[in-house]
Amino acid sequence: MAYQELKPSFARHETFGLRYSWLPKGFRAFKDDKGASAFTDDYATVRLGVGKNMVNSIFYWLQAADIIGKATGQKNINAFGETPFGKELLNN
């Protein structure tokens, strides 16, 4: 595993701790909608079956668990992609 400099961040999880089904549910939505728009469009709450703050929290926990991450080589700073760890863990 390559060394990555970490930037501390606080409160992006909207005060929700990680819940049991959030990682698989969020990863599935991320794959089905081809990216981070699964968490930012108007239908995110319906798609994930949770409230607006929980949608933000699921997106945060996917990044914190290294399931998704910033896509390398993309000019768009909001471009995210699946990590190798995320693919191995949740791709089935």
C-alpha positions in Angstrom: 0.0 0.0 0.0 1.3 3.4 -0.9 1.7 6.1 1.7 -0.9 8.8 1.5 -0.7 12.1 3.4 -3.9 12.4 5.4 -5.8 15.6 5.9 -7.8 15.5 9.1 -11.5 16.4 8.7 -14.2 16.7 11.2 -18.0 16.6 11.2 -18.5 15.6 7.6 -20.3 12.5 8.8 -23.2 14.7 9.9 -22.8 13.1 13.4 -24.0 9.7 12.2 -21.8 6.8 13.0 -21.3 4.1 10.4 -24.4 1.9 10.0 -24.4 -1.8 9.0 -25.8 -1.6 5.5 -24.4 1.8 4.4 -21.2 0.7 2.7 -22.8 -1.9 0.3 -25.9 0.3 -0.3 -23.8 3.4 -1.1 -21.3 1.4 -3.2 -24.2 -0.1 -5.2 -25.7 3.4 -5.8 -22.3 4.8 -6.7 -21.8 2.0 -9.3 -25.3 2.1 -10.7 -25.2 5.9 -11.2 -21.6 6.0 -12.4 -20.3 8.3 -9.7 -20.8 10.8 -7.0 -23.9 12.2 -8.6 -25.7 9.3 -6.8 -25.3 11.4 -3.6 -25.9 14.9 -5.0 -28.9 14.7 -7.3 -32.5 15.3 -6.3 -33.3 11.6 -6.1 -30.5 10.6 -3.7 -32.8 10.4 -0.7 -35.2 8.2 -2.5 -32.5 6.0 -4.0 -30.8 5.4 -0.7 -33.9 5.4 1.4 -32.5 7.8 4.0 -32.7 11.5 4.8 -30.5 14.3 3.2 -28.0 14.4 6.1 -27.7 10.6 6.0 -26.9 10.7 2.3 -24.0 13.0 3.0 -22.9 10.7 5.8 -23.0 7.6 3.6 -20.9 9.5 1.0 -18.4 10.5 3.8 -18.2 6.9 5.2 -17.5 5.4 1.7 -14.5 7.7 1.4 -13.4 7.2 5.0 -13.5 3.4 4.5 -11.5 3.7 1.3 -14.3 2.2 -0.7 -14.3 5.2 -3.1 -11.8 7.9 -3.6 -10.7 10.8 -5.7 -10.1 9.6 -9.2 -6.5 10.1 -10.2 -5.7 11.9 -13.4 -9.1 13.7 -13.6 -9.3 17.5 -14.0 -12.6 17.6 -12.2 -12.0 17.9 -8.5 -15.3 16.2 -7.8 -14.4 13.1 -9.8 -14.5 9.9 -7.7 -13.8 6.3 -8.5 -13.9 2.9 -7.0 -10.7 2.0 -5.1 -9.1 -1.4 -5.5 -10.1 -2.2 -1.9 -13.7 -1.3 -2.6 -13.8 -3.4 -5.7 -12.4 -6.4 -3.9 -14.7 -6.0 -0.9 -18.0 -5.1 -2.4 -18.0 -5.8 -6.2 -19.9 -9.1 -5.9 
